[in-house]
Each structure stands twice: as structure tokens, then as C-alpha cells.
Amino acid sequence: MASDADLLAAAEVVRARAYAPYSRFRVGAAILADDGKIYSGANVENAAYPIGNCAEASAIAAMIAGGGKRITRMYVTGPGSAPVTPCGGCRQRIREFADQDVVVISHGIDGAPLSQTVAQLLPHSFGPEYLPK
């Protein structure tokens, strides 16, 4: 089973590959999925700002493309000392693929990591279980 150190390493490798020429704020994300594999993604900016991708969304897309279905743990890294937490949209994306008790670790690489559950990141959230089957 992958450790938090493995997830941190994967997030840092991909963060170095982020395409962030506008913000210069490189973010990496690594997911431990239900299939036991680690999937990672980096932020990808675009001159037309609204169509860029966050690192978390990129990692989720990699997980789905690779055959994983559910997030069991997630690590997000970025610059600075403050924890780099997922944006609101990514919190909802994570919620789609993770149970409420899944831990998301947010880390400004020069500071201490912050561990929170999905329920803490997005309280009173709306998930797929609310939709008719």
C-alpha cells in the first residue's frame, strides 16, 4: 500500500511539470485509488483563463482513464508555507469520487501539511447518492 510519502513524491514530481506560465503557481496532486495505484496530475493554465485545469481535476481524469474508480486518499502540493487546499470546484470534483471520510492532505511545500476529510473540506455537500437511480 502506498504511503503518504509516496503520494507526496508523486505530487511533487508532477508539480515540477505543471504548465503555469501566467500564475507561476505550480500545483501537483496525487491520488491513491481503489485499485491500489497512484494517479497524479498538475495544473495546466491557458491564456483564456477559464479553460485551464486544476491539478486535482487532472489527477481525477488520470485516475478514471487508468481504470481507478474511487479516491481513497489524496495529496495536494504547491509553493509556499500555507497549505494549498483544493478550490471549491475541485472540492466538488473530489466529492464525486471520494467518500466523506477520505483524507485530503494539503501541503504548501515549505510548511506543514494539513489533513482534512472530504466532509471537512466540503461540509453539507451534494453528492451522487442524492440523484435518482
Beta strands, then each sheet from edge to edge (+ up, - down):
strand 1: 28-33
strand 2: 38-42
strand 3: 71-78
strand 4: 98-108
strand 5: 114-117
sheet 1: 2+ 1- 3+ 4+ 5-
end
